[in-house]
Each structure stands twice: as C-alpha cells, then as structure tokens.
C-alpha cells in the first residue's frame, strides 16, 4: 500500500493510546476494510464519505476499544456468533428482540448476537441517512464496517474461536492479526462498485454461513502443517528459550511457519478481507437507498468537497489497481 500525504489526516489520540488493547482483525485489517468500502461507493454517496475517509478508516477499530474498556455486557457478543451452539441457523429469530425472547440473556452473551446486531446497525444507519444527521451517519457507518468485517472472520462464527477445542490455542490471533500484518502489502484489494442488497436478512445469513464453512479448512491446514514442521521452529523464542507471546498473550509464530500456513490457506485471508470490503460498501449503499437516497452534498462545505477531489482521483487510480493508502498502525509482529 502506497503512502500519500493529504491535509485530511486526523489521528484520534485515544486510538494510539489504547491500540495495544485491540483484537479482531486489528487496525491492519479493519482500517483497509472501511477505506476500500468508501472507494467502492457510487458517486452520489462517495463524495460525502470521502470527505471523511480518514475518520471512517480510523474509527473502524472503536468497537474493539469498547469491548475491552467498557463494562457493557452486550458489547462482546456483538462481535461473534457460535453457530454450533444454535440448533438450526436457518430458523433463528429474525430480529434481536425476538432472539432475546427465545434465548436467555446468559446464552446470547456467551454465544453471540452478531447477525442480529448487523441488522440493528443497518436500521440505525438508515434512520441517520433519513434525518441527514452527519455525525450519526459517520459514526454508525464506521461502526457497521467493523462488525461486517467480523462477520467475514471465520473464527468469529465458531465456538472453537481460538482452536482451544482442537489443541490449537493461539490460532485466532495468528490468522486475523499476524498473517494480515505480514502479508497485506502483497494483497490485491480491487473490488466492484457497491450494489443494493435486496434481502438484507438473507444476505447476512449467507455471509455468516459462508464464513463459517471456512473454519474447518483453516484449522485443518494448521494441524497438517504442524505435524510436518519441526516443533522448535513453529514459534518465535525469547532469550530464555520460552515461546514469545504477543500483547494478547497468544504465541507468536515464526515467519517461516507463517509463510507456509499462509500458502496452505490459498489466499483465504486476502479473500475474506476483500469480501468484507465489498459487503461493507454494499451495506452502506443499501442503507442510503432505503433512506430514500437523501442528498448528502449539502452536509459539507462545497470548498471541502472541491478540495478533496484531486485526492479522491489519486486514490481511485490506486484502488483500480487493487492498492490502498498506507494504513498507519502499531504492528505487533
């Protein structure tokens, strides 16, 4: 990803202060998802979103900050759903309100509410578009992009979320943090322009199920590699000979092992990030259409939109080649 300096850069202080607490796809995953989603929007919506692309990009990690810093018992389950623990996914309640009637609070907090929360965010974003409430649109859009990203991370759909049930503890951070940080510069993020989602509940269900089908593949690939790899070369070791741990207390795998695992996955990480980018853009566009396609051009000064046109043109030129601006974030690996 190429770096271009613009006058629009905004770095929230809290982001850098609290970055070590992030998990999920992390900044190196969530930030590109939201940025690419802006660039994939149709022109009537794109100009407004691009005026605030740095905010939308950097705010993509805020849900993880809330997860680790606030005591809201409902924040954590918004990021996942353990499909194996639900009797039949096709017959799940249509809304979060109905889910809370069918399942106990404890059950939902333990097993997740991600698909229903996606619908909740979409409803709120649609209302914000209708009201033409600038700040609500931006906050909700950035938030929604995060949860859409989580819906494309396979281990966020499984009770075996960290390989703890198959003696593969640590694979969560390995897959969604270490691999993207090591290989993201080689990825191609070219995606098509956003399209309208005709049936949102069905699309959410399709995304979650498609993501879940990858769980066994990524777990099996690591198990097979581990069996044919020298044990002392699987992880990085510290000076005392102990396995090096990251800030989440997960083992850090060696670069050679990560390279081999990345190859065995046959582009899975890149594909899931790209699908998340496309889905996020589709969700935003759908909320705008459902709101009646309100005119967003008057929410910002004409001068701001005009000033950003050359920057947008440069980014779109890069984007058509599958590249994004360099995302500045603290790297762990």
Secondary structure, 3 states (H helix, E strand, C coil): CECCCCCCCCCCHHHHHHHHHCCCCCHHHHHHHHHHHHHCCCHHHHHHHHHCHHHHHHHHHHHHHHHHHCCCCCCHHHHCECHHHCCCHHHCCCCHHHHHHHCCHHHHHHHECHHHHHHHHHHHHHHHHHHCCHHHHHHHHHHHHHHHHHCCCHHHHCCCCCCCCCCCCCHHHHHHHHHHHHHHHHCCCCCCCCCCCCCHHHHHHHHHHHHHCCHHHHHHHHHHHHHCCCHHHCECECCCCCECECCCCCECECHHHHHHHHHHCCCHHHHHHHHHHHHHHHHHHHHHHHCCCCCCHHHCCHHHHHHHHHHHHHHHHHHCCCCCECCCCCCCC
